[in-house]
Amino acid sequence: MALRLRLALLLTAMVLTTPFGQSQQTLTTIPQQQLDVIKVLLAQEEAWNRGDLDAFAQTYKDSPDTLLISGSVSRGFANLVDAYRKNYPNRAAMGTLSFSELEAHTLDERFSVVVGRYSLERTKKEGGNAEGIFSLVLEKTPQGWKIVVDHTTS
């Protein structure tokens, strides 16, 4: 009898001290592959904001098959770099880039997709602010994760 009373009191105390409406949160870990592809975007953002277009471009695969789709289709790494140099001829035109709402999705061990939003802040004289969404396909290469398809809208 004493044991039943103690158990009843313990259960009552637990119920009364547990906050109502509080849901249990499940901790999840992000797979390493998804972290690695997000690091590519962080490297892009950092290089861009330093004004280092060469380092920014190194996040893309140096291949004739690399695609940049943004108003038109640019094929090949060299054409991609030329397009960036034409559209962003100096540090002021590059402005300040930030990414948000990043989602990485693993396709298989060699390919991942990242979707997100970008925001580019710059003076009106240099083209004004820009924002939009993007989707990227990244390939795991011997040089690390590289962007092979970049579809960006404004």
ZAFI-556386 format. One record per residue: residue in one letter; x, y, z of N, C-alpha, C in turn. Coordinates in steps of 0.001 Angstrom, whole numbers, padded with zeros to 6 digits, always signed. Example, Ala and Ser with C-alpha at 12.3 -4.5 7.8 and 13.67 -1.06 7.14 Angstrom:
2
A+013190-005690+007800+012300-004500+007800+013200-003300+007800S+012850-002250+007080+013670-001060+007140+012900+000030+007870
***
This chain:
154
M+000812-001192+000000+000000+000000+000000+000854+001254+000000A+001892+001287+000819+002770+002449+000898+003463+002682-000443L+003841+001592-001112+004494+001707-002414+003542+002305-003436R+002276+001875-003451+001285+002430-004382+001062+003912-004123L+001034+004296-002887+000846+005703-002542+002023+006541-003011R+003215+006034-002813+004426+006749-003266+004423+006894-004790L+004102+005828-005498+004053+005885-006967+002993+006882-007436A+001847+006876-006786+000781+007805-007161+001221+009245-006932L+001858+009497-005796+002349+010847-005501+003440+011269-006476L+004345+010342-006835+005412+010635-007781+004843+010963-009156L+003886+010156-009622+003263+010419-010924+002512+011750-010916T+001830+012057-009833+001113+013330-009716+002090+014491-009756A+003191+014360-009051+004205+015424-009043+004803+015614-010431M+005047+014524-011146+005606+014623-012494+004635+015318-013436V+003375+014972-013346+002364+015584-014209+002240+017070-013910L+002243+017433-012645+002079+018836-012265+003299+019681-012579T+004490+019085-012613+005705+019872-012883+006087+019867-014354T+005451+019057-015178+005723+019053-016605+004890+020146-017264P+005550+021085-017986+004791+022157-018634+003813+021597-019666F+002592+022135-019619+001579+021711-020579+001860+022357-021930G+001557+021628-022983+001693+022189-024324+003129+022188-024827Q+004071+021728-024024+005452+021718-024479+005690+020420-025232S+006071+020544-026480+006312+019347-027273+007774+018946-027138Q+008002+017690-027301+009372+017214-027278+010027+017562-028601Q+011242+018070-028533+011971+018398-029741+012909+017255-030075T+012909+016876-031320+013786+015822-031770+015014+016461-032394L+016161+016070-031924+017398+016564-032495+017759+015704-033693T+018092+016354-034780+018515+015618-035960+019870+016147-036385T+020618+015317-037038+021903+015750-037562+021797+015847-039076I+022532+016780-039607+022544+016970-041054+023671+016110-041615P+023394+015356-042666+024449+014523-043258+025640+015372-043715Q+026824+014801-043615+028058+015512-043973+028009+016044-045405Q+027433+015272-046323+027360+015708-047719+026590+017022-047838Q+025491+017152-047111+024716+018386-047163+025502+019542-046560L+026215+019292-045477+027061+020345-044896+028144+020781-045877D+028744+019811-046553+029825+020116-047492+029344+020977-048660V+028154+020714-049178+027673+021529-050300+027266+022929-049826I+026759+023051-048614+026438+024374-048074+027723+025182-047884K+028813+024515-047524+030104+025196-047377+030548+025843-048691V+030188+025232-049810+030515+025807-051120+029842+027181-051257L+028583+027270-050852+027874+028544-050942+028439+029572-049970L+028844+029135-048797+029464+030059-047852+030785+030579-048405A+031533+029716-049087+032777+030148-049722+032484+031142-050846Q+031425+030903-051602+031027+031835-052665+030711+033208-052083E+029893+033213-051061+029475+034463-050425+030690+035238-049909E+031599+034527-049262+032798+035157-048715+033685+035729-049823A+033917+034947-050878+034757+035412-051996+034121+036622-052683W+032833+036549-052923+032125+037649-053582+032261+038936-052776N+032047+038823-051482+032063+040014-050621+033477+040565-050403R+034488+039791-050748+035879+040282-050778+036197+040935-052115G+035296+040749-053086+035558+041249-054432+036455+040321-055230D+036556+039061-054818+037447+038090-055446+036655+037199-056402L+036472+037697-057607+035684+036973-058601+036345+035657-059001D+037689+035616-058992+038384+034364-059335+038078+033264-058320A+038125+033597-057030+037817+032605-055994+036345+032200-056078F+035471+033154-056356+034046+032856-056528+033864+031851-057662A+034534+032084-058778+034396+031217-059952+034944+029815-059693Q+035881+029669-058780+036457+028353-058503+035460+027398-057839T+034311+027907-057427+033282+027029-056856+032500+026312-057971Y+032743+026715-059216+032113+026068-060371+033090+025050-060966K+032552+024019-061578+033391+023030-062243+033955+023632-063523D+035258+023519-063696+035926+024022-064898+035714+022992-066001S+034578+023139-066689+034171+022169-067702+033361+022875-068784P+033453+022400-070012+032605+022963-071075+031133+022634-070880D+030826+021713-069964+029437+021315-069713+028766+022117-068603T+029513+022950-067893+028940+023748-066810+027935+024735-067394L+026767+024858-066735+025698+025729-067223+025373+026821-066221L+025216+028043-066729+024700+029171-065958+023442+029641-066681I+022305+029564-065988+021024+029952-066574+020504+031128-065766S+020511+032294-066389+020064+033510-065704+019707+034544-066761G+018513+034460-067263+018110+035335-068368+018465+034726-069710S+019623+034093-069781+020045+033346-070965+020857+032157-070475V+021225+031290-071389+022000+030107-071022+023444+030324-071447S+024341+030217-070482+025772+030312-070744+026354+028924-070551R+027027+028422-071579+027592+027072-071527+029105+027143-071379G+029607+026364-070447+031049+026268-070257+031568+027219-069193F+032594+026745-068506+033189+027517-067427+033740+028863-067919A+034440+028865-069043+035034+030104-069554+033956+031147-069865N+032859+030729-070468+031771+031661-070762+031101+032158-069481L+031002+031292-068493+030439+031674-067202+031289+032780-066561V+032583+032585-066543+033491+033585-065966+033396+034887-066749D+033369+034806-068077+033233+036012-068912+031941+036757-068596A+030844+036020-068404+029551+036643-068088+029617+037365-066748Y+030226+036739-065749+030362+037402-064448+031236+038650-064553R+032338+038564-065296+033227+039737-065440+032530+040888-066173K+031700+040541-067145+030970+041565-067896+029908+042235-067022N+029175+041431-066271+028081+041965-065460+028545+042607-064156Y+029729+042243-063690+030258+042764-062420+031703+043203-062635P+031905+044321-063362+033261+044737-063768+034143+045261-062637N+033555+045616-061507+034374+046154-060415+033732+045801-059071R+034460+046106-058009+033990+045746-056658+032655+046413-056328A+032477+047668-056717+031226+048378-056421+030041+047713-057119A+030229+047255-058346+029145+046587-059082+028791+045245-058442M+029761+044636-057763+029512+043353-057109+028630+043518-055873G+028752+044636-055191+027934+044865-054004+028215+043846-052907T+027207+043623-052071+027320+042675-050965+026284+041576-051156L+026765+040350-051218+025923+039185-051483+025603+038460-050180S+024355+038026-050059+023999+037143-048941+023019+036094-049442F+023157+034899-048876+022263+033796-049182+021384+033524-047971S+020173+033032-048220+019276+032654-047135+018403+031493-047595E+017684+030913-046649+016747+029816-046911+017397+028681-047702L+018646+028373-047375+019374+027328-048087+018847+025946-047712E+018611+025140-048733+018188+023742-048555+019068+022876-049429A+019749+021940-048815+020574+020997-049574+019846+019660-049648H+019849+019085-050824+019191+017794-051047+020176+016857-051743T+020439+015742-051119+021345+014746-051685+020614+013949-052756L+021228+013850-053930+020667+013008-054991+021295+011619-054943D+022606+011583-054839+023347+010339-054623+024716+010732-054090E+025660+009805-054050+026957+010125-053451+027770+011134-054268R+027420+011350-055522+028172+012280-056384+027454+013588-056685F+026148+013655-056456+025397+014851-056843+024470+015315-055730S+024364+016631-055603+023443+017266-054662+022818+018475-055330V+021666+018869-054811+020980+020071-055263+020858+021007-054070V+021068+022294-054321+020851+023311-053295+019888+024339-053870V+018880+024691-053092+017979+025781-053466+018053+026832-052364G+017776+028065-052748+017808+029132-051758+017476+030477-052369R+017683+031501-051567+017449+032883-051983+018767+033635-051910Y+018900+034628-052775+020062+035502-052694+019586+036941-052598S+020433+037762-052034+020189+039195-051970+021509+039892-052279L+021452+040843-053176+022635+041605-053562+022350+043071-053272E+023123+043637-052373+022948+045044-052014+024055+045861-052667R+023636+046882-053410+024601+047793-054044+023912+049111-054337T+024707+050105-054633+024154+051441-054860+023337+051471-056144K+022470+052454-056215+021648+052626-057408+022528+052857-058635K+023593+053598-058428+024532+053890-059516+025143+052605-060089E+025333+051622-059245+025948+050359-059674+024927+049309-060074G+023661+049698-060219+022638+048761-060671+021533+048510-059668G+021711+049000-058450+020681+048826-057429+020664+047428-056836N+019825+047281-055854+019703+045987-055172+019050+044965-056089A+019358+043705-055832+018753+042603-056588+018516+041457-055620E+017494+040698-055900+017227+039505-055099+016502+038497-055958G+016542+037255-055535+015862+036212-056285+016093+034856-055659I+015760+033837-056424+015930+032463-055976+016877+031744-056925F+017412+030637-056455+018326+029866-057293+018218+028390-056968S+018630+027600-057932+018830+026173-057706+020174+025822-058339L+020920+025013-057627+022250+024610-058072+022344+023095-058054V+023026+022556-059032+023397+021146-059008+024902+021114-058787L+025320+020370-057762+026736+020252-057457+027188+018815-057667E+028415+018688-058145+029013+017378-058386+030249+017231-057502K+030405+016066-056908+031614+015799-056125+032718+015407-057095T+033764+016209-057131+034885+015992-058039+036145+015741-057208P+037247+015358-057837+038495+015218-057081+038935+016529-056411Q+038458+017667-056913+038762+018978-056327+037733+019414-055287G+036794+018533-054960+035748+018864-053999+034427+019103-054711W+033439+019591-053985+032116+019856-054542+032176+021074-055451K+031668+020924-056669+031676+022007-057658+030281+022160-058259I+029914+023392-058544+028624+023681-059178+028729+023339-060657V+027773+022565-061161+027754+022205-062580+026553+022827-063293V+025502+023166-062541+024348+023861-063102+023914+024929-062090D+023794+026167-062561+023347+027288-061734+022165+027936-062452H+020985+027827-061854+019790+028460-062411+019351+029522-061413T+019544+030770-061776+019262+031892-060882+018247+032825-061527T+017232+033212-060750+016216+034140-061244+016231+035407-060398S+015792+036484-061002+015714+037750-060234+014295+038246-060193
***
